[in-house]
Amino acid sequence: MKRSVFFFLCFTVCTSVTKAQDILITKDTTINTTWNIPKGAILKFGSKGKISGTGTIKGGIIDAAYTQWIFDSTLTVSPEGTYNNVFSAKWFGAGTVKDNAGVLQKGINTVLANSNVLRNFFIPRGVYAFSKPLTVASLYKEQYGGCTIHIYGESSFWDSGSGTTLQYTATDGFALGLQLNKGSEIDHLTILGQFKAPGDADSVYYNIPFDQFNDVNGKCSPNYAGLVIDYDGSRNSSGSTGIKVHDVNIGNFSINYSISPNGKTVNADILLFENIRCGNAKVGFATGQAQEKGNVIRGIYSWGSIHTLYVAGKYGKAQAGSYTIDGGNIAGRCIRLFDISQAGWYSTNISNIFAESLGSIGNISTQIPLNISNSTFHFVYPNKIGRQTLLSSNNDKVTFNNCIFRYYGNPDPMKFVGRATFNNCQFSGQLVKE
């Protein structure tokens, strides 16, 4: 009678496997030096067993459930690949510690360091509190080099806790920053900060000046941001290209989405934001420099308390790039939609916006054509918040085409200041220009 015997090896010293045989981990294992795994061998994890230590694992095709904790964050992991081309944040213990900053950063860095075989960094559903900014950047000889990653979770852009939530517990800096990224993708995440918007009655709230719309607890800094693209201008001037951000919900920051705030880098071009949600904030989306060309926001949604949805020409180099904003639904308590100051040859084009409970369209200053089309603007009644300036613009080149402006049927006069052109537009009351 033949007997089958299963041998399990517990590695506590430098281990070298000479044959490309698969390796099954079913018990806790320690690696303190270097473990070289032959090419093609699968490093498979059973339902139990984690590798600890301070060593290095080189090679091996990782096969483990995405919800398992399989590596200590003190290890260096350089695999041949992963079974489904995905590296899970939980593999370094994300979600099992109080502060996930270190383990999330470890996972991101591992993917970037092994970019020849890794690209997808998956964060399974759950709430991940973290206290330090997460950065996606690659340094070579003290200069940033281009890097690429796909970071994604299990949230829809309208999720409120049931998917993947990154909970930033600090009140300064940024939650997630991308520096000189090329072709990266961020999707299906909820990122929440600590900013608390003013909760005053409408008569007070809609009259708060921009510079006084701050965190009511006085903790969050003015540049406290959710997602930042190109946050550092101290090492080189090149910026990101071809980033796609979609199905993302960011809220409770001074600025939810911030592009080129450093004041030095260029590029940040060919960016696509699609199905993005702006939660409570001072600013929903802020741009910073003129080389932001060919960028598109397709579907921006804000149903919370926000002062200004889109700001261009105020941050970073205080320049406005070339943006197309196509599609948006804005409700809740948005004081103004736009604060745009643009010059040169790069223009903003806006279409298919539906806004209600709106304080004003905002301020537009331009030297070149700026078109707003096929949009509807429903303003808060003057008897609730006082008579507001609904638009302030400086030039006839600010053109509204096929737009509707109304006080929900109330025929009160509508106050517009400056110059603009209106083609085939409709107003619920008399248009008063000043």
C-alpha positions in Angstrom: 0.0 0.0 0.0 1.4 3.4 -1.0 1.4 6.3 1.3 1.3 10.0 0.2 3.4 12.3 2.4 3.0 16.2 2.2 6.0 18.2 3.3 5.7 21.9 4.2 8.8 24.1 4.3 8.9 26.9 6.9 11.5 29.4 5.6 13.5 31.2 8.4 16.8 31.7 6.5 17.9 32.5 3.0 16.1 29.9 0.8 16.8 29.0 -2.8 14.5 26.7 -4.6 16.2 25.1 -7.6 13.2 23.6 -9.4 10.2 25.5 -10.7 7.8 23.7 -8.5 4.8 25.5 -7.1 5.0 26.5 -3.4 2.0 26.3 -1.1 1.9 28.5 2.1 -0.5 27.2 4.7 1.3 28.3 7.9 3.0 31.4 9.1 6.4 31.7 7.6 9.4 33.9 8.3 11.8 35.3 5.7 14.7 37.5 7.0 17.1 37.3 4.1 16.5 36.7 0.4 14.3 34.0 -1.0 14.8 33.5 -4.8 11.9 31.7 -6.4 12.5 30.0 -9.8 10.9 31.5 -12.8 7.4 30.2 -13.4 6.8 28.9 -9.9 3.4 29.8 -8.3 3.6 31.1 -4.8 0.1 30.0 -3.6 -1.5 30.9 -0.3 -4.0 28.7 1.4 -6.8 29.9 3.7 -4.2 30.4 6.5 -0.6 31.4 6.5 1.3 34.8 6.2 4.9 35.5 5.4 6.7 37.8 8.0 10.2 39.1 8.5 12.5 41.7 7.0 13.8 39.8 4.0 13.2 40.0 0.3 11.1 37.7 -1.9 12.2 37.6 -5.5 10.2 35.9 -8.2 7.1 33.8 -7.9 3.6 34.3 -9.3 1.5 35.3 -6.4 -1.8 33.4 -6.1 -4.0 34.5 -3.1 -7.5 35.8 -2.4 -7.7 39.6 -2.7 -9.0 39.8 0.9 -6.1 37.9 2.5 -3.2 39.4 4.5 -0.2 37.5 3.2 2.8 39.7 3.7 4.3 41.8 6.5 4.9 45.4 5.3 8.5 44.9 6.5 9.1 42.6 3.6 10.4 43.6 0.1 8.3 41.8 -2.5 9.5 41.6 -6.2 7.3 39.0 -7.8 7.4 37.6 -11.3 3.8 38.5 -11.5 0.4 37.8 -9.9 -2.1 35.1 -10.9 -4.7 37.6 -12.3 -2.4 40.6 -12.9 -3.8 42.3 -9.8 -1.9 43.3 -6.6 -4.3 43.7 -3.6 -3.9 46.3 -1.0 -5.0 43.8 1.6 -1.9 41.6 0.9 0.1 44.0 3.0 -2.6 44.2 5.7 -4.6 47.2 4.6 -7.9 47.2 6.5 -6.4 45.3 9.5 -4.6 48.3 11.1 -5.8 51.5 12.6 -3.8 53.7 10.3 -3.5 52.4 6.8 -1.1 55.1 5.5 2.0 52.9 5.6 0.5 49.7 4.2 -1.4 51.4 1.4 1.8 53.3 0.4 3.8 50.0 0.6 1.3 48.4 -1.9 1.5 51.4 -4.3 5.3 51.5 -4.1 5.5 47.7 -4.7 3.4 48.0 -7.9 5.5 51.0 -9.1 8.8 49.2 -8.3 7.7 46.2 -10.4 6.0 48.1 -13.2 7.4 45.6 -15.8 5.0 42.9 -14.4 2.5 44.9 -12.2 0.1 47.6 -13.0 -3.2 47.0 -11.2 -3.5 48.0 -7.5 -6.9 46.8 -6.2 -8.4 48.1 -2.9 -11.3 45.8 -1.9 -14.4 47.2 -0.3 -14.1 48.5 3.2 -13.1 51.7 5.1 -9.4 52.5 5.2 -8.4 55.3 7.6 -5.1 56.9 6.9 -3.2 59.9 8.3 -0.5 60.7 5.7 -0.8 61.6 2.0 -0.6 58.7 -0.4 1.7 59.5 -3.3 2.1 57.9 -6.7 5.6 59.0 -7.8 8.9 57.6 -9.0 12.3 59.1 -8.2 15.5 58.5 -10.2 18.6 60.4 -9.3 16.5 62.9 -7.2 14.3 63.7 -10.2 10.8 62.5 -10.9 10.4 60.0 -13.6 7.2 59.0 -15.4 5.2 56.3 -13.8 1.9 54.4 -14.5 -0.5 52.7 -12.2 -4.2 51.6 -12.1 -5.7 52.2 -8.6 -9.3 51.0 -8.2 -11.8 49.8 -5.7 -15.4 48.7 -5.5 -17.3 52.0 -5.1 -19.7 53.6 -7.5 -19.4 57.3 -7.9 -22.5 57.7 -5.8 -21.5 55.4 -3.0 -21.8 56.5 0.6 -19.9 53.8 2.5 -20.8 50.5 0.9 -17.8 50.3 -1.4 -14.1 51.2 -1.1 -13.7 54.3 1.2 -10.4 56.0 1.8 -10.9 58.0 4.9 -8.2 60.7 5.2 -7.9 61.7 8.9 -5.4 64.6 8.6 -6.5 68.2 8.1 -3.7 69.4 5.8 -2.0 68.3 2.7 -3.7 65.9 0.2 -5.2 62.5 0.4 -4.0 61.0 -2.9 -1.4 62.7 -5.1 -0.1 61.7 -8.6 3.2 63.2 -9.7 4.4 62.9 -13.4 2.0 60.1 -14.1 1.7 58.8 -17.7 -1.5 56.9 -18.5 -2.5 56.2 -15.0 -6.1 55.4 -14.1 -8.0 56.0 -10.8 -11.6 54.6 -10.5 -14.3 53.3 -8.3 -13.1 54.9 -5.1 -14.6 57.1 -2.4 -12.2 59.5 -0.8 -13.4 61.5 2.2 -11.7 64.1 4.3 -12.4 66.2 7.5 -13.7 69.5 6.0 -17.1 70.5 7.3 -18.9 73.1 5.3 -20.9 76.0 6.9 -24.4 74.9 7.8 -26.1 78.3 8.1 -29.6 79.2 7.1 -30.0 80.0 3.3 -30.2 83.7 4.0 -26.7 83.6 5.5 -25.1 80.7 3.7 -25.6 82.0 0.1 -24.0 85.3 1.1 -20.7 83.9 2.4 -17.8 85.4 0.5 -15.4 82.9 -1.0 -12.5 83.8 1.4 -14.8 83.2 4.4 -16.1 79.9 3.3 -13.9 77.7 5.5 -14.0 74.6 7.6 -16.4 75.4 10.5 -14.1 73.7 13.0 -11.1 75.8 11.9 -8.9 72.7 11.3 -8.6 72.2 7.6 -6.1 74.3 5.7 -7.1 76.2 2.5 -5.2 73.8 0.2 -6.4 70.7 1.9 -7.3 68.5 -1.1 -8.7 65.1 -2.0 -7.0 64.2 -5.3 -4.1 66.2 -6.6 -2.3 65.8 -9.9 1.2 67.2 -9.9 1.6 68.4 -6.3 5.4 69.0 -6.3 7.4 71.5 -8.5 10.7 71.3 -6.5 12.4 68.6 -8.6 11.5 69.1 -12.3 9.0 70.9 -14.4 7.4 68.1 -16.3 3.8 67.1 -15.4 1.4 64.3 -16.0 -0.3 63.2 -19.2 -3.1 61.0 -20.2 -4.6 60.3 -16.7 -8.1 58.9 -16.5 -10.2 59.4 -13.3 -13.7 58.0 -13.4 -16.5 56.8 -11.1 -14.9 58.5 -8.2 -16.6 60.3 -5.2 -14.5 62.8 -3.4 -15.8 65.1 -0.6 -15.1 66.9 2.6 -11.9 68.7 1.5 -11.2 72.4 0.9 -10.6 71.4 -2.7 -11.9 68.1 -3.9 -10.0 67.8 -7.2 -6.8 69.9 -7.7 -4.7 70.1 -10.8 -1.2 71.7 -11.0 -1.3 73.5 -7.7 2.5 73.6 -7.3 3.0 76.7 -9.5 6.0 75.3 -11.4 5.2 72.2 -13.5 3.6 72.2 -16.9 1.8 69.5 -18.9 -1.1 68.0 -16.9 -2.7 67.5 -20.3 -5.0 65.0 -21.9 -6.7 64.4 -18.6 -10.2 62.8 -18.5 -12.5 63.0 -15.6 -15.7 61.0 -16.1 -18.6 60.4 -13.7 -17.0 62.3 -10.8 -18.8 63.4 -7.7 -18.0 66.5 -5.6 -19.0 66.2 -2.0 -19.0 69.1 0.5 -16.1 71.4 -0.2 -15.0 75.0 -0.7 -14.0 74.2 -4.3 -15.1 71.2 -6.3 -12.5 71.3 -9.1 -9.5 73.7 -9.4 -7.0 74.1 -12.3 -3.7 75.8 -12.2 -1.7 76.4 -15.4 -2.1 77.1 -19.1 -0.5 73.9 -20.3 -3.4 71.9 -19.1 -4.6 71.2 -22.7 -7.1 68.9 -24.1 -8.7 68.1 -20.7 -12.3 66.9 -20.4 -14.7 66.7 -17.4 -17.6 64.5 -18.6 -20.2 64.2 -16.0 -19.6 66.2 -12.8 -22.2 65.9 -10.0 -22.5 67.9 -6.8 -25.5 67.6 -4.4 -23.7 68.9 -1.3 -22.7 72.2 0.3 -20.0 73.8 -1.9 -19.0 77.3 -2.6 -17.6 77.2 -6.1 -17.8 74.1 -8.3 -15.1 75.0 -10.9 -12.2 77.5 -10.4 -9.7 78.3 -13.1 -6.9 80.8 -13.0 -6.7 81.2 -9.2 -4.4 78.4 -8.0 -0.8 77.3 -8.9 0.4 79.6 -11.7 -2.9 81.4 -11.6 -3.6 80.4 -15.2 -6.4 78.6 -17.0 -5.8 75.8 -19.5 -8.0 74.2 -22.1 -11.0 72.4 -20.5 -14.2 70.9 -21.9 -16.9 70.4 -19.3 -19.7 68.3 -20.7 -22.6 67.2 -18.6 -23.3 67.9 -14.9 -26.0 67.8 -12.3 -25.6 70.3 -9.5 -28.1 70.6 -6.6 -27.8 70.9 -2.9 -26.3 74.2 -1.9 -23.9 75.4 -4.5 -23.2 79.2 -4.1 -21.7 79.7 -7.5 -20.8 77.4 -10.4 -17.8 79.1 -11.9 -14.9 81.4 -11.1 -12.9 81.6 -14.4 -10.1 83.9 -15.2 -8.5 83.0 -18.6 -6.2 84.6 -21.0 -3.9 83.6 -23.9 -5.3 81.1 -26.3 -6.7 78.3 -24.2 -10.4 78.4 -23.6 -13.1 76.7 -21.5 -16.1 75.2 -23.2 -19.1 74.2 -21.1 -22.3 72.3 -22.1 -25.2 70.3 -20.8 -25.2 71.5 -17.2 -28.3 71.3 -15.1 -28.1 73.3 -11.9 -30.7 74.0 -9.3 -30.8 75.6 -5.8 -28.0 77.7 -7.3 -26.8 81.0 -5.9 -25.2 82.3 -9.1 -23.4 81.3 -12.3 -20.4 83.2 -11.0 -17.5 85.2 -12.4 -16.1 84.9 -15.9 -13.1 87.0 -17.1 -11.8 86.1 -20.5 -9.9 87.6 -23.5 -11.0 84.8 -25.9 -14.3 83.0 -26.6 -15.9 81.0 -23.9 -19.1 79.1 -24.7 -21.8 77.8 -22.4 -24.5 75.9 -24.2 -27.6 73.7 -23.7 -27.7 74.3 -20.0 -30.3 75.1 -17.4 -29.8 77.4 -14.3 -32.4 77.4 -11.6 -31.6 80.1 -8.9 -32.7 80.3 -5.3 -35.5 82.8 -4.8 -34.4 86.4 -4.0 -36.9 86.5 -1.1 -34.8 83.8 0.6 -31.2 84.9 0.0 -31.5 88.5 -1.3 -31.1 89.8 -4.8 -27.9 88.2 -6.1 -25.7 89.1 -9.1 -26.4 86.0 -11.2 -23.5 86.5 -13.6 -20.5 88.8 -13.7 -18.6 88.7 -17.0 -16.3 91.1 -18.8 -16.6 90.3 -22.5 -19.2 89.8 -25.3 -17.1 86.7 -26.1 -18.7 85.0 -23.2 -21.6 83.4 -25.1 -24.6 81.5 -23.9 -26.4 79.3 -26.5 -29.7 77.6 -25.9 -29.7 78.1 -22.2 -32.5 78.6 -19.6 -32.3 81.0 -16.6 -35.2 80.9 -14.1 -36.3 81.4 -10.5 -38.6 78.3 -10.8 -41.2 80.4 -12.6 -40.9 83.4 -10.3 -40.9 86.5 -12.6 -38.5 88.5 -10.5 -35.9 90.6 -12.4 -32.5 88.8 -13.0 -29.4 90.8 -12.4 -26.4 90.3 -14.7 -23.3 92.5 -14.5 -20.9 93.2 -17.3 -21.1 91.9 -20.9 -22.1 88.6 -22.5 -23.9 87.3 -25.5 -27.1 85.3 -25.3 -28.3 83.3 -28.3 -31.7 81.5 -28.2 -31.9 81.8 -24.4 -34.9 82.1 -22.2 -35.3 84.0 -18.9 -38.1 83.6 -16.3 -38.0 87.3 -15.5 -36.7 90.6 -16.9 -33.0 90.5 -17.6 -31.3 93.5 -15.9 -27.8 94.3 -17.1 -25.5 96.5 -15.0 
